[in-house]
Amino acid sequence: MTTAAATGHDCIVPGCKREGRNRLGVRCRIAHDGPTLFPRKGKTAAFFSPDAEAYLCDHHALAGATITLFFEPNNSKQTTLRVVAAATVEERTTDIKQPT
């Protein structure tokens, strides 16, 4: 069995010793056919799609979960993704591409 130490990613589920091979992320997709601030992006393109520094083992990725999304607008032109799973996970912030 491969250990998390061999890859550097632990499963974020507390007490799980399996390798975290599946990265969590969130995406904000364009969900309409009307005009958009990004004329080259079509329906289902993303305004942003940050990945977290949070990984799940294969078992927990497939076992099911309840995900609660808390959206807090802040006018920073960035998105910060924070994953809380009864364990501390680093935040990751990415710039949001702006129309040119």
C-alpha positions as CSV (number, residue, x, y, z in Angstrom):
1,M,0.0,0.0,0.0
2,T,1.3,3.5,-0.9
3,T,1.5,5.9,2.0
4,A,0.7,9.6,2.0
5,A,4.3,10.3,2.9
6,A,5.5,8.9,-0.4
7,T,3.5,11.4,-2.4
8,G,3.3,14.3,0.1
9,H,-0.5,14.5,0.1
10,D,-2.5,13.3,3.1
11,C,-6.3,12.7,2.8
12,I,-8.0,15.6,4.6
13,V,-10.5,13.2,6.4
14,P,-9.4,13.2,10.0
15,G,-7.8,9.8,11.0
16,C,-7.5,8.6,7.4
17,K,-4.0,7.3,6.6
18,R,-4.6,6.8,2.9
19,E,-2.9,8.7,0.1
20,G,-4.7,11.9,-0.9
21,R,-4.7,11.6,-4.7
22,N,-7.8,13.7,-5.6
23,R,-7.7,17.5,-5.3
24,L,-10.8,19.5,-4.3
25,G,-11.7,22.7,-6.2
26,V,-14.6,24.9,-7.1
27,R,-15.7,26.5,-10.4
28,C,-17.8,29.5,-11.3
29,R,-19.2,28.7,-14.8
30,I,-21.0,31.0,-17.2
31,A,-24.5,29.4,-17.2
32,H,-26.3,31.5,-19.8
33,D,-26.3,32.0,-23.6
34,G,-26.5,35.8,-23.3
35,P,-23.8,38.5,-23.6
36,T,-20.9,38.2,-21.2
37,L,-18.0,40.4,-20.2
38,F,-15.8,37.8,-21.9
39,P,-16.9,37.5,-25.6
40,R,-14.6,34.6,-26.3
41,K,-15.9,32.5,-23.5
42,G,-19.0,30.5,-24.2
43,K,-21.6,28.8,-22.0
44,T,-19.9,26.6,-19.4
45,A,-16.6,28.5,-19.5
46,A,-15.3,29.5,-16.1
47,F,-14.8,32.9,-14.6
48,F,-12.6,31.2,-12.0
49,S,-11.8,27.7,-10.9
50,P,-9.3,27.5,-8.0
51,D,-8.1,24.3,-6.6
52,A,-7.6,23.9,-2.9
53,E,-4.5,22.4,-1.2
54,A,-6.9,19.7,0.0
55,Y,-6.8,16.1,-1.2
56,L,-9.0,13.1,-0.7
57,C,-8.1,9.4,-1.0
58,D,-9.9,7.4,-3.6
59,H,-12.2,5.8,-0.9
60,H,-13.4,9.2,0.5
61,A,-13.6,10.7,-3.0
62,L,-16.1,8.0,-3.9
63,A,-17.8,7.4,-0.6
64,G,-20.0,10.5,-0.7
65,A,-19.9,13.8,1.3
66,T,-21.9,16.8,2.2
67,I,-20.2,20.0,0.9
68,T,-21.3,23.3,2.3
69,L,-20.4,26.3,0.2
70,F,-20.1,29.7,2.1
71,F,-19.8,32.6,-0.4
72,E,-18.5,35.8,1.1
73,P,-18.1,38.7,-1.5
74,N,-15.1,41.0,-0.8
75,N,-14.3,43.0,-4.0
76,S,-10.7,41.8,-4.0
77,K,-10.7,40.6,-7.6
78,Q,-9.4,37.3,-6.2
79,T,-11.0,34.1,-5.0
80,T,-9.9,32.3,-1.8
81,L,-10.8,28.7,-1.4
82,R,-10.7,27.3,2.2
83,V,-11.5,23.7,3.0
84,V,-12.5,22.8,6.5
85,A,-12.7,19.1,7.3
86,A,-12.0,19.1,11.1
87,A,-8.3,19.6,10.0
88,T,-6.4,22.7,9.1
89,V,-5.8,23.1,5.3
90,E,-4.0,26.1,3.8
91,E,-6.0,28.7,2.0
92,R,-5.3,29.2,-1.6
93,T,-6.0,32.6,-3.3
94,T,-6.0,33.1,-7.1
95,D,-6.6,36.3,-9.2
96,I,-9.9,36.4,-11.2
97,K,-9.3,37.2,-14.9
98,Q,-10.8,40.5,-15.8
99,P,-12.1,41.5,-19.2
100,T,-9.7,43.4,-21.4
